[in-house]
Amino acid sequence: MENSIQLFGKKTKQNWIELKPELILHDKKENWMSATQLLSERLETRYFLPIEKIQTMQNGIGEGFAIMTLICSLIEFLQSCYEGKTYQYGANESKTLYGKSGDKFKSFLEIQEPFKSILINPFHILQQRLKHLQMIFI
């Protein structure tokens, strides 16, 4: 992908390429403010504004599905940021890359609170009960 192509708002890949070494080499408040602004603009233009626009349509012909698709994409993005990984189609999981979106979505629900407590613990409890039943009947 060309570095000058606009990715979201007026921001380009080049904006991040220039900012990343500054964050690593010079731990300054201004650099982190720029990174926060970049992230905020990405979230706003790729997720929140489109969701708001879809909500105003109110045609009853799939808006909910479209919104959920964006939310799932947002969850994947947040988890990949947490892990410091970039998506590349078909890539094997590595320290910096991933190629399966579903794995990030699942990881988010398994690792991040409050989802971890809400979703994983009931499954763990059910698993323990099934093991107990197996021991009784075997």
C-alpha positions in Angstrom: 0.0 0.0 0.0 1.3 3.4 -1.0 2.2 5.5 2.1 0.4 8.6 0.8 -3.0 7.0 0.4 -5.5 8.4 2.9 -6.5 5.7 5.4 -9.0 7.6 7.6 -9.8 11.2 7.6 -6.8 13.0 6.2 -4.3 10.6 7.8 -2.0 8.4 5.8 0.2 5.4 6.5 3.1 7.9 6.3 1.7 9.7 9.3 2.1 6.6 11.4 5.5 5.7 9.9 6.9 9.1 10.9 5.3 9.0 14.4 6.2 5.5 15.5 10.0 6.0 15.9 9.4 9.2 17.7 7.3 7.3 20.3 10.0 4.7 20.7 13.0 7.0 20.8 11.6 10.1 22.4 9.0 9.4 25.1 7.5 12.9 25.0 4.0 14.0 25.9 3.5 15.7 22.5 4.3 12.4 20.6 1.8 10.5 22.7 -0.8 13.2 22.2 -0.3 12.8 18.4 -0.6 9.0 18.7 -3.8 9.4 20.8 -5.2 11.9 18.2 -4.3 9.4 15.4 -6.1 6.6 17.2 -9.1 8.7 18.0 -9.5 9.9 14.4 -9.3 6.3 13.2 -11.9 5.1 15.7 -14.2 8.0 14.9 -14.0 7.8 11.1 -13.9 4.0 10.6 -16.3 3.0 13.4 -18.3 5.5 15.4 -19.4 7.9 12.6 -20.4 5.1 10.2 -22.4 3.4 13.1 -24.2 6.7 13.8 -25.0 7.2 10.1 -26.4 3.7 9.8 -28.5 4.2 13.0 -30.2 7.3 11.5 -31.4 5.3 8.4 -34.0 3.3 10.3 -35.3 1.5 7.2 -35.5 -1.9 9.0 -33.6 -3.6 6.2 -30.4 -4.7 7.9 -29.1 -1.8 9.8 -28.5 -3.9 12.9 -26.5 -6.4 10.9 -24.3 -3.6 9.4 -23.8 -2.1 12.8 -22.8 -5.5 14.4 -20.4 -6.0 11.5 -18.7 -2.7 12.3 -18.6 -3.6 16.1 -17.0 -6.9 15.4 -14.4 -5.2 13.2 -13.8 -2.7 16.0 -13.3 -5.6 18.5 -10.8 -7.2 16.2 -9.0 -3.8 15.8 -8.8 -3.2 19.5 -7.4 -6.7 20.2 -4.8 -6.4 17.5 -3.7 -3.0 18.9 -3.5 -4.6 22.4 -1.3 -7.4 20.9 0.7 -5.0 18.7 -0.1 -7.0 15.6 -1.1 -6.1 12.0 -3.5 -7.9 9.8 -2.1 -9.4 6.6 -4.4 -11.6 4.5 -3.4 -15.3 4.8 -0.5 -14.6 7.2 0.5 -17.2 9.8 0.4 -15.9 13.3 3.7 -14.3 14.3 5.0 -11.7 16.7 3.8 -8.8 14.6 1.3 -10.3 12.1 -2.0 -12.2 12.1 -4.2 -13.6 9.2 -7.3 -14.8 11.0 -9.7 -12.2 12.2 -11.8 -14.7 14.2 -8.9 -15.4 16.5 -8.6 -11.8 17.5 -12.3 -11.5 18.2 -12.2 -14.7 20.3 -9.1 -13.5 22.2 -10.7 -10.2 23.0 -13.7 -12.0 24.6 -11.4 -14.4 26.5 -8.8 -11.8 27.7 -10.5 -8.4 28.2 -12.8 -7.6 31.1 -15.7 -7.6 31.6 -16.2 -10.1 28.8 -13.6 -12.5 30.3 -15.6 -12.8 33.5 -19.0 -12.9 31.9 -18.3 -15.3 29.0 -15.5 -17.5 30.0 -16.4 -18.4 33.6 -19.8 -19.9 32.8 -18.1 -22.1 30.2 -15.4 -23.1 32.7 -18.1 -24.0 35.3 -20.0 -26.0 32.8 -16.8 -27.9 31.8 -16.1 -28.7 35.4 -19.6 -30.0 35.9 -19.4 -32.2 32.8 -16.1 -33.6 34.0 -17.7 -34.4 37.4 -20.6 -36.1 35.7 -18.2 -38.2 33.6 -16.4 -39.3 36.7 -19.7 -40.4 38.3 -20.9 -42.4 35.3 -17.6 -43.9 34.2 
